[in-house]
Amino acid sequence: MTTTYTKGTYQAEIRDQGFEEATTGTPYFFLLVLILGRYDQQGQLQECPRFERDVRFYLNQDNDTGINILRGALRTLGVTIQTLE
């Protein structure tokens, strides 16, 4: 059984990251994260199930939508990218 996390703000540790290609040929960026805890309404970190999760951002080469989504997600982590080359 796979644990589904409820909507909220979590603390996670990035275990791995990189670019891969799906079997369809679509490139994607991935983050492998370990969930460490969930923040409650008072901003205090609470225990929760600790599982690894694979987060993927597919990068359609026909438009910039996927790239813009990836940039926005990385920006929330404090990462700014100049190029994906």
Distance bins in CASP14 RR format, pairs under 12 A and 6 or more apart:
PFRMAT RR
TARGET T0000
AUTHOR 0000-0000-0000
RMODE 2
METHOD distances of the structure
MODEL  1
1 49 0 0 0 0 0 1 0 0 0 0 0
1 51 0 0 0 0 0 1 0 0 0 0 0
2 49 0 0 0 0 0 1 0 0 0 0 0
2 51 0 0 0 0 1 0 0 0 0 0 0
2 52 0 0 0 0 0 1 0 0 0 0 0
2 53 0 0 0 0 1 0 0 0 0 0 0
2 54 0 0 0 0 0 1 0 0 0 0 0
3 35 0 0 0 0 1 0 0 0 0 0 0
3 38 0 0 0 0 0 1 0 0 0 0 0
3 48 0 0 0 0 1 0 0 0 0 0 0
3 49 1 0 1 0 0 0 0 0 0 0 0
3 50 0 0 0 0 1 0 0 0 0 0 0
3 51 1 0 1 0 0 0 0 0 0 0 0
3 52 0 0 0 0 0 1 0 0 0 0 0
3 53 0 0 0 0 1 0 0 0 0 0 0
4 35 0 0 0 0 0 1 0 0 0 0 0
4 48 0 0 0 0 0 1 0 0 0 0 0
4 49 0 0 0 0 1 0 0 0 0 0 0
4 51 0 0 0 0 0 1 0 0 0 0 0
4 53 0 0 0 0 0 1 0 0 0 0 0
5 11 0 0 0 0 0 1 0 0 0 0 0
5 12 0 0 0 0 0 1 0 0 0 0 0
5 33 0 0 0 0 0 1 0 0 0 0 0
5 35 1 0 0 1 0 0 0 0 0 0 0
5 36 0 0 0 0 0 1 0 0 0 0 0
5 37 0 0 0 0 1 0 0 0 0 0 0
5 38 1 0 0 1 0 0 0 0 0 0 0
5 48 1 0 0 1 0 0 0 0 0 0 0
5 49 1 0 0 1 0 0 0 0 0 0 0
5 50 0 0 0 0 0 1 0 0 0 0 0
5 51 0 0 0 0 1 0 0 0 0 0 0
5 53 1 0 0 1 0 0 0 0 0 0 0
5 55 0 0 0 0 0 1 0 0 0 0 0
6 35 0 0 0 0 0 1 0 0 0 0 0
6 38 0 0 0 0 1 0 0 0 0 0 0
6 40 0 0 0 0 0 1 0 0 0 0 0
6 46 0 0 0 0 0 1 0 0 0 0 0
6 48 0 0 0 0 1 0 0 0 0 0 0
6 49 0 0 0 0 0 1 0 0 0 0 0
7 38 0 0 0 0 0 1 0 0 0 0 0
7 39 0 0 0 0 0 1 0 0 0 0 0
8 35 0 0 0 0 0 1 0 0 0 0 0
8 37 0 0 0 0 0 1 0 0 0 0 0
8 38 1 0 0 1 0 0 0 0 0 0 0
8 39 1 0 0 1 0 0 0 0 0 0 0
8 40 0 0 0 0 1 0 0 0 0 0 0
8 41 0 0 0 0 0 1 0 0 0 0 0
8 43 0 0 0 0 0 1 0 0 0 0 0
8 46 0 0 0 0 0 1 0 0 0 0 0
8 48 0 0 0 0 0 1 0 0 0 0 0
9 35 0 0 0 0 0 1 0 0 0 0 0
9 36 0 0 0 0 0 1 0 0 0 0 0
9 37 0 0 0 0 1 0 0 0 0 0 0
9 38 1 0 0 1 0 0 0 0 0 0 0
9 39 1 0 1 0 0 0 0 0 0 0 0
9 40 0 0 0 0 1 0 0 0 0 0 0
9 41 0 0 0 0 0 1 0 0 0 0 0
9 42 0 0 0 0 0 1 0 0 0 0 0
9 43 0 0 0 0 1 0 0 0 0 0 0
9 44 0 0 0 0 0 1 0 0 0 0 0
9 45 0 0 0 0 1 0 0 0 0 0 0
9 46 0 0 0 0 0 1 0 0 0 0 0
9 48 0 0 0 0 0 1 0 0 0 0 0
9 76 0 0 0 0 0 1 0 0 0 0 0
10 33 0 0 0 0 1 0 0 0 0 0 0
10 34 0 0 0 0 0 1 0 0 0 0 0
10 35 1 0 1 0 0 0 0 0 0 0 0
10 36 1 0 0 1 0 0 0 0 0 0 0
10 37 1 0 1 0 0 0 0 0 0 0 0
10 38 1 0 1 0 0 0 0 0 0 0 0
10 39 1 0 0 1 0 0 0 0 0 0 0
10 40 0 0 0 0 0 1 0 0 0 0 0
10 43 0 0 0 0 0 1 0 0 0 0 0
10 45 0 0 0 0 1 0 0 0 0 0 0
10 46 0 0 0 0 1 0 0 0 0 0 0
10 47 0 0 0 0 0 1 0 0 0 0 0
10 48 1 0 0 1 0 0 0 0 0 0 0
10 49 0 0 0 0 0 1 0 0 0 0 0
10 50 0 0 0 0 0 1 0 0 0 0 0
10 51 0 0 0 0 0 1 0 0 0 0 0
10 53 0 0 0 0 1 0 0 0 0 0 0
10 55 0 0 0 0 0 1 0 0 0 0 0
11 33 0 0 0 0 1 0 0 0 0 0 0
11 34 0 0 0 0 1 0 0 0 0 0 0
11 35 1 0 0 1 0 0 0 0 0 0 0
11 36 1 0 1 0 0 0 0 0 0 0 0
11 37 1 0 1 0 0 0 0 0 0 0 0
11 38 1 0 0 1 0 0 0 0 0 0 0
11 39 1 0 0 1 0 0 0 0 0 0 0
11 40 0 0 0 0 0 1 0 0 0 0 0
11 43 0 0 0 0 0 1 0 0 0 0 0
11 44 0 0 0 0 0 1 0 0 0 0 0
11 45 1 0 1 0 0 0 0 0 0 0 0
11 46 0 0 0 0 1 0 0 0 0 0 0
11 47 0 0 0 0 0 1 0 0 0 0 0
11 48 0 0 0 0 1 0 0 0 0 0 0
11 50 0 0 0 0 0 1 0 0 0 0 0
11 77 0 0 0 0 0 1 0 0 0 0 0
12 31 0 0 0 0 1 0 0 0 0 0 0
12 32 0 0 0 0 1 0 0 0 0 0 0
12 33 1 0 1 0 0 0 0 0 0 0 0
12 34 1 0 0 1 0 0 0 0 0 0 0
12 35 1 0 1 0 0 0 0 0 0 0 0
12 36 1 0 1 0 0 0 0 0 0 0 0
12 37 1 0 0 1 0 0 0 0 0 0 0
12 38 0 0 0 0 0 1 0 0 0 0 0
12 39 0 0 0 0 0 1 0 0 0 0 0
12 45 0 0 0 0 0 1 0 0 0 0 0
12 48 0 0 0 0 0 1 0 0 0 0 0
12 50 0 0 0 0 1 0 0 0 0 0 0
12 51 0 0 0 0 0 1 0 0 0 0 0
12 52 0 0 0 0 1 0 0 0 0 0 0
12 53 1 0 0 1 0 0 0 0 0 0 0
12 54 0 0 0 0 0 1 0 0 0 0 0
12 55 0 0 0 0 1 0 0 0 0 0 0
12 77 0 0 0 0 1 0 0 0 0 0 0
13 31 0 0 0 0 0 1 0 0 0 0 0
13 32 0 0 0 0 1 0 0 0 0 0 0
13 33 1 0 0 1 0 0 0 0 0 0 0
13 34 1 0 1 0 0 0 0 0 0 0 0
13 35 0 0 0 0 1 0 0 0 0 0 0
13 36 1 0 1 0 0 0 0 0 0 0 0
13 37 0 0 0 0 0 1 0 0 0 0 0
13 50 0 0 0 0 1 0 0 0 0 0 0
13 51 0 0 0 0 0 1 0 0 0 0 0
13 52 0 0 0 0 1 0 0 0 0 0 0
13 53 0 0 0 0 0 1 0 0 0 0 0
14 30 0 0 0 0 0 1 0 0 0 0 0
14 31 1 0 1 0 0 0 0 0 0 0 0
14 32 1 0 0 1 0 0 0 0 0 0 0
14 33 1 0 1 0 0 0 0 0 0 0 0
14 34 0 0 0 0 1 0 0 0 0 0 0
14 35 0 0 0 0 0 1 0 0 0 0 0
14 36 0 0 0 0 0 1 0 0 0 0 0
14 52 0 0 0 0 0 1 0 0 0 0 0
14 53 0 0 0 0 0 1 0 0 0 0 0
14 54 0 0 0 0 0 1 0 0 0 0 0
14 55 0 0 0 0 1 0 0 0 0 0 0
14 74 0 0 0 0 0 1 0 0 0 0 0
14 77 0 0 0 0 1 0 0 0 0 0 0
14 78 0 0 0 0 0 1 0 0 0 0 0
14 79 0 0 0 0 0 1 0 0 0 0 0
15 30 0 0 0 0 0 1 0 0 0 0 0
15 31 0 0 0 0 1 0 0 0 0 0 0
15 32 1 0 1 0 0 0 0 0 0 0 0
15 33 1 0 0 1 0 0 0 0 0 0 0
15 34 1 0 1 0 0 0 0 0 0 0 0
15 35 0 0 0 0 0 1 0 0 0 0 0
15 36 0 0 0 0 0 1 0 0 0 0 0
15 50 0 0 0 0 0 1 0 0 0 0 0
15 51 0 0 0 0 0 1 0 0 0 0 0
15 52 1 0 0 1 0 0 0 0 0 0 0
15 53 0 0 0 0 1 0 0 0 0 0 0
15 54 0 0 0 0 1 0 0 0 0 0 0
15 55 0 0 0 0 0 1 0 0 0 0 0
16 29 0 0 0 0 0 1 0 0 0 0 0
16 30 1 0 0 1 0 0 0 0 0 0 0
16 31 1 0 0 1 0 0 0 0 0 0 0
16 32 1 0 1 0 0 0 0 0 0 0 0
16 33 0 0 0 0 1 0 0 0 0 0 0
16 34 0 0 0 0 0 1 0 0 0 0 0
16 52 0 0 0 0 1 0 0 0 0 0 0
16 53 0 0 0 0 0 1 0 0 0 0 0
16 54 0 0 0 0 1 0 0 0 0 0 0
16 55 0 0 0 0 0 1 0 0 0 0 0
17 28 0 0 0 0 0 1 0 0 0 0 0
17 29 1 0 0 1 0 0 0 0 0 0 0
17 30 1 0 0 1 0 0 0 0 0 0 0
17 31 1 0 1 0 0 0 0 0 0 0 0
17 32 1 0 0 1 0 0 0 0 0 0 0
17 33 0 0 0 0 1 0 0 0 0 0 0
17 54 0 0 0 0 0 1 0 0 0 0 0
17 55 0 0 0 0 1 0 0 0 0 0 0
17 56 0 0 0 0 0 1 0 0 0 0 0
17 57 0 0 0 0 0 1 0 0 0 0 0
17 70 0 0 0 0 0 1 0 0 0 0 0
17 73 0 0 0 0 0 1 0 0 0 0 0
17 74 0 0 0 0 1 0 0 0 0 0 0
17 77 0 0 0 0 0 1 0 0 0 0 0
17 79 0 0 0 0 1 0 0 0 0 0 0
17 81 0 0 0 0 0 1 0 0 0 0 0
18 27 0 0 0 0 0 1 0 0 0 0 0
18 28 0 0 0 0 1 0 0 0 0 0 0
18 29 1 0 0 1 0 0 0 0 0 0 0
18 30 1 0 1 0 0 0 0 0 0 0 0
18 31 1 0 0 1 0 0 0 0 0 0 0
18 32 0 0 0 0 1 0 0 0 0 0 0
18 54 0 0 0 0 0 1 0 0 0 0 0
18 55 0 0 0 0 0 1 0 0 0 0 0
18 56 0 0 0 0 0 1 0 0 0 0 0
18 57 0 0 0 0 0 1 0 0 0 0 0
18 59 0 0 0 0 0 1 0 0 0 0 0
18 70 0 0 0 0 0 1 0 0 0 0 0
18 74 0 0 0 0 0 1 0 0 0 0 0
18 84 0 0 0 0 0 1 0 0 0 0 0
19 26 0 0 0 0 0 1 0 0 0 0 0
19 27 1 0 0 1 0 0 0 0 0 0 0
19 28 1 0 0 1 0 0 0 0 0 0 0
19 29 1 0 1 0 0 0 0 0 0 0 0
19 30 1 0 0 1 0 0 0 0 0 0 0
19 31 0 0 0 0 0 1 0 0 0 0 0
19 56 0 0 0 0 0 1 0 0 0 0 0
19 57 0 0 0 0 1 0 0 0 0 0 0
19 58 0 0 0 0 0 1 0 0 0 0 0
19 59 0 0 0 0 1 0 0 0 0 0 0
19 70 0 0 0 0 0 1 0 0 0 0 0
19 84 0 0 0 0 1 0 0 0 0 0 0
19 85 0 0 0 0 0 1 0 0 0 0 0
20 26 0 0 0 0 1 0 0 0 0 0 0
20 27 1 0 0 1 0 0 0 0 0 0 0
20 28 1 0 1 0 0 0 0 0 0 0 0
20 29 0 0 0 0 1 0 0 0 0 0 0
20 30 1 0 0 1 0 0 0 0 0 0 0
20 31 0 0 0 0 0 1 0 0 0 0 0
20 32 0 0 0 0 0 1 0 0 0 0 0
20 54 0 0 0 0 0 1 0 0 0 0 0
20 56 0 0 0 0 1 0 0 0 0 0 0
20 57 0 0 0 0 0 1 0 0 0 0 0
20 58 0 0 0 0 0 1 0 0 0 0 0
20 59 0 0 0 0 0 1 0 0 0 0 0
21 27 1 0 1 0 0 0 0 0 0 0 0
21 28 1 0 0 1 0 0 0 0 0 0 0
21 29 0 0 0 0 0 1 0 0 0 0 0
21 30 0 0 0 0 0 1 0 0 0 0 0
21 56 0 0 0 0 0 1 0 0 0 0 0
21 58 0 0 0 0 0 1 0 0 0 0 0
21 59 0 0 0 0 1 0 0 0 0 0 0
21 61 0 0 0 0 0 1 0 0 0 0 0
22 28 1 0 0 1 0 0 0 0 0 0 0
22 29 0 0 0 0 0 1 0 0 0 0 0
22 30 0 0 0 0 0 1 0 0 0 0 0
22 56 0 0 0 0 1 0 0 0 0 0 0
22 57 0 0 0 0 0 1 0 0 0 0 0
22 58 1 0 0 1 0 0 0 0 0 0 0
22 59 0 0 0 0 0 1 0 0 0 0 0
22 60 0 0 0 0 0 1 0 0 0 0 0
24 58 0 0 0 0 1 0 0 0 0 0 0
24 60 0 0 0 0 0 1 0 0 0 0 0
24 61 0 0 0 0 0 1 0 0 0 0 0
25 58 0 0 0 0 0 1 0 0 0 0 0
25 59 0 0 0 0 0 1 0 0 0 0 0
25 60 0 0 0 0 0 1 0 0 0 0 0
25 61 0 0 0 0 1 0 0 0 0 0 0
26 56 0 0 0 0 0 1 0 0 0 0 0
26 57 0 0 0 0 0 1 0 0 0 0 0
26 58 1 0 1 0 0 0 0 0 0 0 0
26 59 1 0 0 1 0 0 0 0 0 0 0
26 60 1 0 0 1 0 0 0 0 0 0 0
26 61 1 0 0 1 0 0 0 0 0 0 0
26 62 0 0 0 0 0 1 0 0 0 0 0
26 66 0 0 0 0 0 1 0 0 0 0 0
27 56 0 0 0 0 0 1 0 0 0 0 0
27 57 0 0 0 0 1 0 0 0 0 0 0
27 58 1 0 0 1 0 0 0 0 0 0 0
27 59 1 0 1 0 0 0 0 0 0 0 0
27 60 0 0 0 0 1 0 0 0 0 0 0
27 61 1 0 0 1 0 0 0 0 0 0 0
27 66 0 0 0 0 0 1 0 0 0 0 0
27 67 0 0 0 0 0 1 0 0 0 0 0
27 70 0 0 0 0 0 1 0 0 0 0 0
27 84 0 0 0 0 1 0 0 0 0 0 0
27 85 0 0 0 0 0 1 0 0 0 0 0
28 54 0 0 0 0 0 1 0 0 0 0 0
28 55 0 0 0 0 1 0 0 0 0 0 0
28 56 1 0 1 0 0 0 0 0 0 0 0
28 57 1 0 1 0 0 0 0 0 0 0 0
28 58 1 0 1 0 0 0 0 0 0 0 0
28 59 1 0 0 1 0 0 0 0 0 0 0
28 60 0 0 0 0 1 0 0 0 0 0 0
28 61 0 0 0 0 0 1 0 0 0 0 0
28 66 0 0 0 0 1 0 0 0 0 0 0
28 67 0 0 0 0 0 1 0 0 0 0 0
28 69 0 0 0 0 0 1 0 0 0 0 0
28 70 0 0 0 0 1 0 0 0 0 0 0
28 84 0 0 0 0 0 1 0 0 0 0 0
29 54 0 0 0 0 0 1 0 0 0 0 0
29 55 0 0 0 0 1 0 0 0 0 0 0
29 56 1 0 0 1 0 0 0 0 0 0 0
29 57 1 0 1 0 0 0 0 0 0 0 0
29 58 0 0 0 0 1 0 0 0 0 0 0
29 59 1 0 0 1 0 0 0 0 0 0 0
29 66 0 0 0 0 1 0 0 0 0 0 0
29 67 0 0 0 0 1 0 0 0 0 0 0
29 69 0 0 0 0 0 1 0 0 0 0 0
29 70 1 0 1 0 0 0 0 0 0 0 0
29 71 0 0 0 0 0 1 0 0 0 0 0
29 72 0 0 0 0 0 1 0 0 0 0 0
29 73 0 0 0 0 1 0 0 0 0 0 0
29 74 0 0 0 0 1 0 0 0 0 0 0
29 79 0 0 0 0 0 1 0 0 0 0 0
29 81 0 0 0 0 1 0 0 0 0 0 0
29 84 1 0 0 1 0 0 0 0 0 0 0
30 52 0 0 0 0 0 1 0 0 0 0 0
30 53 0 0 0 0 0 1 0 0 0 0 0
30 54 1 0 0 1 0 0 0 0 0 0 0
30 55 1 0 0 1 0 0 0 0 0 0 0
30 56 1 0 1 0 0 0 0 0 0 0 0
30 57 1 0 0 1 0 0 0 0 0 0 0
30 58 0 0 0 0 1 0 0 0 0 0 0
30 59 0 0 0 0 0 1 0 0 0 0 0
30 70 0 0 0 0 0 1 0 0 0 0 0
30 73 0 0 0 0 0 1 0 0 0 0 0
31 52 0 0 0 0 0 1 0 0 0 0 0
31 53 0 0 0 0 1 0 0 0 0 0 0
31 54 1 0 0 1 0 0 0 0 0 0 0
31 55 1 0 1 0 0 0 0 0 0 0 0
31 56 0 0 0 0 1 0 0 0 0 0 0
31 57 0 0 0 0 1 0 0 0 0 0 0
31 70 0 0 0 0 0 1 0 0 0 0 0
31 73 0 0 0 0 1 0 0 0 0 0 0
31 74 0 0 0 0 1 0 0 0 0 0 0
31 76 0 0 0 0 0 1 0 0 0 0 0
31 77 0 0 0 0 1 0 0 0 0 0 0
31 79 0 0 0 0 0 1 0 0 0 0 0
32 51 0 0 0 0 0 1 0 0 0 0 0
32 52 1 0 0 1 0 0 0 0 0 0 0
32 53 1 0 0 1 0 0 0 0 0 0 0
32 54 1 0 1 0 0 0 0 0 0 0 0
32 55 1 0 0 1 0 0 0 0 0 0 0
32 56 0 0 0 0 0 1 0 0 0 0 0
33 50 0 0 0 0 0 1 0 0 0 0 0
33 51 0 0 0 0 1 0 0 0 0 0 0
33 52 1 0 0 1 0 0 0 0 0 0 0
33 53 1 0 1 0 0 0 0 0 0 0 0
33 54 0 0 0 0 1 0 0 0 0 0 0
33 55 1 0 0 1 0 0 0 0 0 0 0
33 56 0 0 0 0 0 1 0 0 0 0 0
33 73 0 0 0 0 0 1 0 0 0 0 0
33 77 0 0 0 0 0 1 0 0 0 0 0
34 48 0 0 0 0 0 1 0 0 0 0 0
34 49 0 0 0 0 0 1 0 0 0 0 0
34 50 1 0 0 1 0 0 0 0 0 0 0
34 51 1 0 0 1 0 0 0 0 0 0 0
34 52 1 0 1 0 0 0 0 0 0 0 0
34 53 1 0 0 1 0 0 0 0 0 0 0
34 54 0 0 0 0 0 1 0 0 0 0 0
34 55 0 0 0 0 0 1 0 0 0 0 0
35 45 0 0 0 0 0 1 0 0 0 0 0
35 46 0 0 0 0 0 1 0 0 0 0 0
35 47 0 0 0 0 0 1 0 0 0 0 0
35 48 1 0 0 1 0 0 0 0 0 0 0
35 49 1 0 0 1 0 0 0 0 0 0 0
35 50 1 0 1 0 0 0 0 0 0 0 0
35 51 1 0 1 0 0 0 0 0 0 0 0
35 52 1 0 0 1 0 0 0 0 0 0 0
35 53 1 0 0 1 0 0 0 0 0 0 0
35 54 0 0 0 0 0 1 0 0 0 0 0
35 55 0 0 0 0 0 1 0 0 0 0 0
36 45 1 0 0 1 0 0 0 0 0 0 0
36 46 0 0 0 0 0 1 0 0 0 0 0
36 47 0 0 0 0 1 0 0 0 0 0 0
36 48 0 0 0 0 1 0 0 0 0 0 0
36 49 0 0 0 0 0 1 0 0 0 0 0
36 50 1 0 0 1 0 0 0 0 0 0 0
36 51 0 0 0 0 0 1 0 0 0 0 0
36 52 0 0 0 0 0 1 0 0 0 0 0
36 53 0 0 0 0 0 1 0 0 0 0 0
37 43 0 0 0 0 0 1 0 0 0 0 0
37 44 0 0 0 0 0 1 0 0 0 0 0
37 45 1 0 1 0 0 0 0 0 0 0 0
37 46 1 0 0 1 0 0 0 0 0 0 0
37 47 1 0 0 1 0 0 0 0 0 0 0
37 48 1 0 1 0 0 0 0 0 0 0 0
37 49 0 0 0 0 1 0 0 0 0 0 0
37 50 1 0 0 1 0 0 0 0 0 0 0
37 51 0 0 0 0 0 1 0 0 0 0 0
38 44 0 0 0 0 1 0 0 0 0 0 0
38 45 1 0 0 1 0 0 0 0 0 0 0
38 46 1 0 1 0 0 0 0 0 0 0 0
38 47 0 0 0 0 1 0 0 0 0 0 0
38 48 1 0 1 0 0 0 0 0 0 0 0
38 49 0 0 0 0 1 0 0 0 0 0 0
38 50 0 0 0 0 0 1 0 0 0 0 0
39 45 1 0 1 0 0 0 0 0 0 0 0
39 46 1 0 0 1 0 0 0 0 0 0 0
39 47 0 0 0 0 0 1 0 0 0 0 0
39 48 0 0 0 0 1 0 0 0 0 0 0
40 46 1 0 1 0 0 0 0 0 0 0 0
40 47 0 0 0 0 0 1 0 0 0 0 0
40 48 0 0 0 0 0 1 0 0 0 0 0
55 69 0 0 0 0 0 1 0 0 0 0 0
55 70 0 0 0 0 0 1 0 0 0 0 0
55 73 0 0 0 0 1 0 0 0 0 0 0
55 74 0 0 0 0 0 1 0 0 0 0 0
55 77 0 0 0 0 0 1 0 0 0 0 0
56 66 0 0 0 0 0 1 0 0 0 0 0
56 69 0 0 0 0 0 1 0 0 0 0 0
56 70 0 0 0 0 1 0 0 0 0 0 0
56 73 0 0 0 0 0 1 0 0 0 0 0
57 65 0 0 0 0 0 1 0 0 0 0 0
57 66 1 0 0 1 0 0 0 0 0 0 0
57 67 0 0 0 0 1 0 0 0 0 0 0
57 68 0 0 0 0 0 1 0 0 0 0 0
57 69 1 0 0 1 0 0 0 0 0 0 0
57 70 1 0 1 0 0 0 0 0 0 0 0
57 71 0 0 0 0 1 0 0 0 0 0 0
57 72 0 0 0 0 1 0 0 0 0 0 0
57 73 1 0 0 1 0 0 0 0 0 0 0
57 74 0 0 0 0 1 0 0 0 0 0 0
57 81 0 0 0 0 0 1 0 0 0 0 0
57 84 0 0 0 0 0 1 0 0 0 0 0
58 65 0 0 0 0 1 0 0 0 0 0 0
58 66 1 0 0 1 0 0 0 0 0 0 0
58 67 0 0 0 0 0 1 0 0 0 0 0
58 69 0 0 0 0 1 0 0 0 0 0 0
58 70 0 0 0 0 1 0 0 0 0 0 0
59 65 0 0 0 0 1 0 0 0 0 0 0
59 66 1 0 1 0 0 0 0 0 0 0 0
59 67 1 0 1 0 0 0 0 0 0 0 0
59 68 0 0 0 0 0 1 0 0 0 0 0
59 69 0 0 0 0 1 0 0 0 0 0 0
59 70 1 0 0 1 0 0 0 0 0 0 0
59 71 0 0 0 0 0 1 0 0 0 0 0
59 84 1 0 0 1 0 0 0 0 0 0 0
59 85 0 0 0 0 0 1 0 0 0 0 0
60 66 1 0 1 0 0 0 0 0 0 0 0
60 67 0 0 0 0 1 0 0 0 0 0 0
60 68 0 0 0 0 0 1 0 0 0 0 0
60 69 0 0 0 0 0 1 0 0 0 0 0
60 70 0 0 0 0 0 1 0 0 0 0 0
61 67 0 0 0 0 1 0 0 0 0 0 0
61 84 0 0 0 0 0 1 0 0 0 0 0
63 69 0 0 0 0 0 1 0 0 0 0 0
64 70 0 0 0 0 0 1 0 0 0 0 0
64 71 0 0 0 0 1 0 0 0 0 0 0
64 84 0 0 0 0 0 1 0 0 0 0 0
65 71 0 0 0 0 0 1 0 0 0 0 0
65 72 0 0 0 0 0 1 0 0 0 0 0
66 72 0 0 0 0 1 0 0 0 0 0 0
66 73 0 0 0 0 1 0 0 0 0 0 0
66 74 0 0 0 0 0 1 0 0 0 0 0
66 84 0 0 0 0 0 1 0 0 0 0 0
67 73 0 0 0 0 0 1 0 0 0 0 0
67 74 0 0 0 0 0 1 0 0 0 0 0
67 81 0 0 0 0 1 0 0 0 0 0 0
67 83 0 0 0 0 0 1 0 0 0 0 0
67 84 1 0 0 1 0 0 0 0 0 0 0
67 85 0 0 0 0 0 1 0 0 0 0 0
68 74 0 0 0 0 0 1 0 0 0 0 0
68 75 0 0 0 0 0 1 0 0 0 0 0
68 81 0 0 0 0 0 1 0 0 0 0 0
68 84 0 0 0 0 0 1 0 0 0 0 0
69 75 0 0 0 0 0 1 0 0 0 0 0
69 76 0 0 0 0 0 1 0 0 0 0 0
70 76 0 0 0 0 0 1 0 0 0 0 0
70 77 0 0 0 0 0 1 0 0 0 0 0
70 79 0 0 0 0 0 1 0 0 0 0 0
70 80 0 0 0 0 0 1 0 0 0 0 0
70 81 0 0 0 0 1 0 0 0 0 0 0
70 84 1 0 0 1 0 0 0 0 0 0 0
71 77 0 0 0 0 0 1 0 0 0 0 0
71 78 0 0 0 0 0 1 0 0 0 0 0
71 79 0 0 0 0 1 0 0 0 0 0 0
71 80 0 0 0 0 1 0 0 0 0 0 0
71 81 1 0 0 1 0 0 0 0 0 0 0
71 82 0 0 0 0 0 1 0 0 0 0 0
71 83 0 0 0 0 0 1 0 0 0 0 0
71 84 0 0 0 0 1 0 0 0 0 0 0
72 78 0 0 0 0 1 0 0 0 0 0 0
72 79 0 0 0 0 1 0 0 0 0 0 0
72 80 0 0 0 0 1 0 0 0 0 0 0
72 81 0 0 0 0 1 0 0 0 0 0 0
73 79 0 0 0 0 1 0 0 0 0 0 0
73 81 0 0 0 0 0 1 0 0 0 0 0
74 80 1 0 0 1 0 0 0 0 0 0 0
74 81 1 0 0 1 0 0 0 0 0 0 0
74 82 0 0 0 0 0 1 0 0 0 0 0
74 84 0 0 0 0 0 1 0 0 0 0 0
75 81 0 0 0 0 1 0 0 0 0 0 0
END
